[in-house]
Amino acid sequence: MWVGGVRVVILDEEKRVLMLKQQHEERDVWMVPGGGIEEGEDAKQAAIRETKEETGLDVDIKMLLWHVQEVSEKRGQRFVNFFLAEPKGGTLGLGTDPERQPDAQVLKEACFMSQAEIADIEVLYPEYLKDELWHVLSKKMDGYDAFKRRK
């Protein structure tokens, strides 16, 4: 059975990407907002809800950037849809994960980052935020494929 998730790329007026630092397995991982799709939700609804929970921002979903699938013995069948969104309200702040206790929160920081800042991140999920994202945003679509397999 497939388990679904979402991630949301949000740009500010300077074309910087909203990034979240989370702590997983005792290391910091930078990623865009997102999480699991809940019962009764579609992927766009989950993207809007997860963004609000984690950042305080309301967003409009503009387009699907990537559909990433993973089939492995360790993690099973999973997919993550990456969306491009625009902020439409709310106030940026560090949110919480309602499924975690207050002393077990993983969100550590929320900030907008430039392409150069993202390129310098040591642990980034997914790595193609460092390069492919910028090609898609600049409409350089040669060789672009929204379908990906996670290794």
N, C-alpha and C positions, 0 to 999 in steps of 0.2 A: 504494500500500500504506500502511496506517495504521501510525503509530509511536505507542506509548502511553507515558504517564507517570502519576505519582501525586504528590499533595501531601497532607500530613496535618496537620490542625488538632488540637492537643493543648492541653487546658486544665488549669491547676493548680487547687488548691482555692479560690483567690481569683478564678477565672474569667478569668485572664489567659491569653493565647495564647503558645505557644512559637514564637519567631521566630528565624530565622537570617539573619545578614548575610553575603552572598556578594559577591565582587568579580567583575563581568562587564564586559567592554569598558571597563576602567579607571574604573568607577563602582561604588559600593556599592548593592546591591539587597537589600531585606529581603523575606523570604518564609518560608513554613512549610516544614518538612522535606519532602523528596521527591526523585524522580528517575525514571529510566527503568525500564520493565518489562523484565526480562531473559527470554531464551529459557526456556520451560518454566514460567514464573511466571504466576499470575493477578494482578490488580491489588491485591487485599488482601495477598497474600504480598509483593509488591513494596513496598507501603506499610510493612509491618512491618520488612522488611529495610532499606529506605532510612532509616527512623527510627533503627534501631539503629546503622547505619553513621555517620550524621551527628550523632547526639546521645547515644548510649550508652543510650537508654531502650528498654525493651520496652513494647509497647502492645497493647491490644485494640481492634480496629476496631469502631465502634459503628454508623455509618451513612454512606451516600454523601451528601455535601452538594451537589456539582456535578459534572457531566460537561461538560467544556469541549472544543469541537472547533474546529480551525482548518484551513482549506483555502486554501492560498496558493501562488503560483508560487515565492516565495522559500523557504518552509519545507516545502512539501508538505502531506500529510495527517497531522495530528497530533491526539491527544486527551490530556487530562489529567483523571483522576478525583481529586476532592478528597474526602477522608474525614474524619470526626470520630472521634477515638480517645481512649482513656483510658490513662494510664500504669499499668503493672502491675509495674514493677521496673526494675532497672538504675540507673545513676547518671548524671545529666545532666553532659555535658561536650561539648566541641567535637570532633567526629569528623573523619574524612577521607573523601575520595572515592577508592576503590581503583583507579579508572580513571586517576587523575592521579598524576604523579610528586610526591614530597615537596615539591619547590620550586615546584610549579605548582598547589597547593591553592587553592581559591576560598573555602572556609569561613573566616570571620573572627571570628564572634561568635555565641553562642547565649544567649538569655535570654527570660524570660517578660515579656510586655508587656500593659498594660491597654488598653482601648478608646481612651482619651485618648492614650496614647503611640503607638498604631498610627495614629491620625488625624493625628499630627504627622510621620509618616515621609514624606520627600520622594519616594523611589523605592521603590514597593511593588508586588509581584506577588502576586496580582492586586489591582487597586484596590478591588474590592468587599469586600476584607477590612476596609475602613474603615467600611462601613455595612451591607451586606446580611448579612454573617456574624452580626452582633449581632441582627438581626431573626429570623434562622433559629434562633439559640440561645435566644431568648426565646419561641420558638414563634409568632411573628407571621408566619404563613404566607400572608397575603393577597398575591396576585400573585407568590408564590414559584414559580420554575421552575428545577429542577435542571439543565436542559439550557441550555447557553450556547454562543455562537459567539465566538471570539476575533477581534478586529479587527486 
